[in-house]
Amino acid sequence: MVEAFPSPRLLSRHGIRLGRAVKSLNSQRDEFGEGESAVNRVRELVKLCSDWIKGGLSGQELIEELEEECGKLGLSEEFARRLLGLMLDEEERLRGGRPAPSGLKLREFASKVQELQRMGERVMRLELGEPDFSAPPSVVEAACKALREGYSKYGPATGIKELRQAVASKLSERFGLDLKPENVVITAGGTFAVYGSIEAVTKPGDEVVVIEPAWPLYAHQARWLGRRVLTIRTRFEEDWDPVEMLQEKVSKLTKLIILNYPNNPTGKILDRGSLKAILELAEDAGAWVLGDEVYMDFCYKDGFASVLELPAERKIMVNSFSKTWGMTGFRVGYIVSDPEVAMKVARAQNTAMTCIPEFVQRAALAALSDEESARRNIELIGERLKILYEELSRSKLIEVKPPEGAMYVFPRIKVDGFDSWRFAWTLLEKKRVSIAPGACFGEDYNSYLRISAVLDGEPLREACRRIREAIEEYS
């Protein structure tokens, strides 16, 4: 009896155990054929590829060699890239190069904070990526009104047309575009917008580029979907600029580049010239660009540009109502792309959760009209960022850049052997202040802290004083 195609046992003879590859490569059965000859062909390809990886060939050299071998067998370049992506991903896993999802550790930390609060302890919480202000009354009333009027049934997986039209119109006016409802899908928050987009434009084994420091769920979602993550580790000294590193790393293997500007956690804004260079680089590589622009309203420096504004065929913009209007618990976001991609995201959402509750969408519709609440919230975060920068700059042990956007500062701590997790626990236990360790946002950032602008003036100044004091004691 011929083993399943391709055989995990045969693949493992060469030191590669491609768990997810078995299911993924089954979709290529038409190219490979069936029977013993098919098993032999995949075994030979895997052996060659394994030898090249162990021989230290670069990514570009690997894909060129594998494409040539696949060509001899009458197999497509797409198949070659997917096979290589899966093998590189498995190689990384076997070497222990894949970190555990840091977002899970941060949630455990937050649970400890909540436990202290339940015990009556007052904790100054600066670890959250969540505004402290609530949804405006206009939004709450719209949700209640929608429920009273019976908007509690199933709806379209794409989202209600009124909200899609409103999003399209608002973005068209802001960026000088001509977007239609067909370009927009309303999603279960920005988180599913990212997840659905990754699923829509990539396949298992494809390379997804994540620019660190980064929100940990980008890499976690990509790996969950069987994609291979390539991290670009930007540096404080280079103003967190990713362009040169992307030019070095992006290749024919790359299928998606995820951007997040204004950035969580650094607050950096990517200027128009840099964004244009990245979009052109992606276009040359045949890759998509996903712009997570959830903080686009929180810009405190000129120069922000949306991926929507610049010419490129393969682009997706993701956004959410969570930050600007304090609607984190409503779980409503959206993606904007070409109609084909939009429908793929809608199908993924339909499979996972059917639809977004309509009363929540009608609350979001009201939010788009409440520009006064948005303006007030944006100004409030800006004032708090100034306080954070001013107060943290008082310490010679803290290096911090002037905030450009988003709702965070990401200071570097100039203490030998500094461990951000150890410090976070010490700060919580001794000073009752919680921050997010820099290590949550990439393994190169253990000497950093993410501090959120989610307290008012005097409490925020006091929290900064305690942070400075704790760093002095740590040193």
C-alpha positions, -999 to +999 in steps of 0.1 A: +000+000+000+014+034-010+018+058+020-001+091+022+013+118-001+039+129+008+048+104+035+058+120+069+081+090+075+099+094+042+103+132+048+116+126+083+145+105+070+161+137+059+157+154+093+126+174+082+092+166+098+068+187+078+036+183+098+016+210+081+033+204+048+015+171+044-019+187+043-007+217+023+011+198-004-018+175-008-034+204-027-006+200-053-015+163-061-026+173-096+010+185-103+028+156-087+006+127-097-001+098-074+015+065-064+050+054-056+066+076-082+050+107-066+064+097-032+099+092-047+097+126-065+088+146-033+114+126-013+141+136-038+131+172-038+130+173+000+164+157+002+179+183-022+163+212-004+174+199+029+210+196+017+209+232+003+195+245+036+223+228+056+248+240+031+240+276+040+225+289+007+208+322+009+170+324+005+173+337-030+198+310-040+175+283-025+145+294-044+165+296-077+179+261-072+145+246-062+127+264-091+152+249-115+147+213-101+109+217-101+111+229-137+128+197-147+099+178-132+073+199-148+063+216-115+053+252-111+074+280-095+045+285-071+049+249-059+086+254-054+082+285-033+056+269-011+077+238-005+107+259+004+087+281+027+074+251+046+108+235+049+124+267+061+096+271+087+101+236+099+139+240+100+134+271+122+111+252+145+134+222+150+163+245+158+142+262+185+142+295+166+105+301+170+096+320+201+065+313+222+037+338+216+047+367+238+011+381+237+001+351+259+027+360+285+015+396+286-021+384+291-008+363+321+008+395+335-024+415+330-043+387+349-020+392+378-026+429+377-064+423+378-060+399+407-042+426+427-070+450+418-097+425+430-078+423+463-082+461+467-047+471+456-045+503+435-024+496+404-014+524+380-020+505+347+002+515+318+006+481+302-027+482+283-031+489+246-065+502+254-077+538+260-091+545+294-119+566+279-152+548+271-174+549+240-191+583+237-228+586+246-238+590+210-223+555+203-239+539+233-273+554+225-270+542+189-264+507+200-293+507+224-316+523+198-306+496+173-315+469+198-348+485+207-356+486+169-349+450+165-314+450+148-304+418+165-307+393+136-282+377+113-266+400+088-243+399+058-208+386+064-195+417+046-211+440+071-242+462+066-240+483+034-247+516+053-215+512+074-194+500+044-206+531+024-199+554+053-163+540+057-157+542+020-170+578+019-150+590+049-117+575+036-123+587+001-128+623+014-097+621+036-073+606+010-088+618-023-101+584-034-131+569-050-138+539-028-170+519-030-188+497-004-175+467-024-139+477-013-149+474+024-156+445+048-166+452+084-148+427+107-147+415+143-122+442+153-089+449+138-076+416+150-098+396+127-092+421+099-055+412+100-062+374+104-087+374+075-063+394+053-034+370+059-057+341+050-070+359+019-037+367+002-013+340+013-011+302+014+005+277+039+043+279+035+042+315+022+066+340+037+051+369+057+073+398+067+068+413+102+087+445+111+098+445+148+092+457+174+057+447+166+023+438+181+029+401+188-003+388+172+010+395+136+035+367+138+013+345+160-016+347+135+007+341+105+022+310+121-012+298+133-022+298+096+009+279+086+028+308+071+065+313+076+074+346+094+105+366+084+112+393+110+128+426+102+144+440+134+146+477+133+168+497+156+165+527+180+197+542+166+183+542+131+150+558+141+132+525+136+135+528+098+127+495+081+134+504+044+170+493+040+165+461+059+134+453+038+154+459+006+180+433+019+155+407+030+124+408+007+127+382-020+106+361-044+096+340-014+078+370+002+041+371-002+030+397+024+046+426+042+028+438+073+032+475+082+019+492+113+022+530+113+018+549+135+035+521+152+027+500+182+050+501+203+074+528+190+050+555+180+069+560+147+052+575+117+065+562+083+069+591+059+055+591+024+088+585+007+096+554+028+061+540+023+064+545-014+097+527-015+082+497+004+052+495-019+075+495-049+097+469-034+066+447-027+053+453-062+086+441-077+085+410-055+049+402-063+040+406-026+010+422-009+013+450+016-010+451+046-012+485+063-026+482+099-035+518+104-055+515+136-036+545+150-039+568+119-059+594+138-032+596+165-006+615+145+013+642+163+039+648+135+032+657+099+040+632+072+016+602+077+006+585+045-019+557+042-012+527+019-045+536+003-030+569-010-001+555-030-003+535-063+000+497-059-021+468-070-016+445-040-025+464-009-049+461+021-057+487+047-069+476+081-085+498+107-107+496+138-131+517+159-114+506+191-089+534+197-103+566+183-137+562+200-128+539+230-148+510+215-124+482+223-152+459+236-175+465+207-151+444+184-157+462+152-131+470+125-127+469+088-105+461+058-102+481+026-089+464-006-099+454-040-134+437-042-119+402-048-098+403-016-127+419+003-149+389-006-122+364+005-120+381+039-158+381+041-159+344+033-133+337+061-154+357+085-186+339+074-169+306+081-155+317+115-184+337+130-212+342+104-214+380+108-208+410+131-239+420+153-258+446+135-265+468+166-227+470+170-223+481+134-249+508+139-230+520+169-199+523+147-220+542+121-228+567+148-191+569+158-181+580+123-204+611+127-191+620+162-161+639+152-161+660+184-155+629+206-128+617+183-110+651+183-112+652+221-098+617+225-069+624+200-059+656+218-061+639+252-037+611+241-013+637+226-012+657+259-004+625+278+024+615+254+040+648+260+039+642+297+054+607+293+082+621+272+089+650+296+089+629+327+109+599+314+135+622+299+144+634+334+163+602+340+198+597+326+191+559+325+162+563+301+165+571+264+132+580+248+123+595+214+097+623+211+064+606+203+052+609+167+020+590+169-001+561+184-005+561+222+028+547+235+064+556+242+091+529+239+121+540+259+154+522+261+168+515+295+205+521+298+213+496+325+237+467+320+219+433+320+185+449+320+156+424+317+123+439+308+102+410+322+121+410+355+117+447+358+080+446+349+073+421+378+095+441+402+078+474+393+044+458+398+052+442+431+071+471+447+056+502+430+022+490+419+028+503+383+023+480+354+040+484+320+045+461+290+080+445+288+098+453+256+106+416+250+069+412+242+075+430+209+105+411+197+135+392+212+159+421+205+140+445+227+145+432+262+161+465+273+129+485+263+096+492+279+062+500+263+044+526+283+008+536+274-007+570+276-038+558+294-037+578+326-046+615+333-020+641+340-010+639+377-015+602+381+006+597+349+034+619+363+034+599+395+036+567+376+066+580+357+082+590+390+078+555+403+092+541+371+123+563+373+128+554+409+124+516+402+150+519+374+175+536+397+170+508+422+173+482+395+207+496+384 
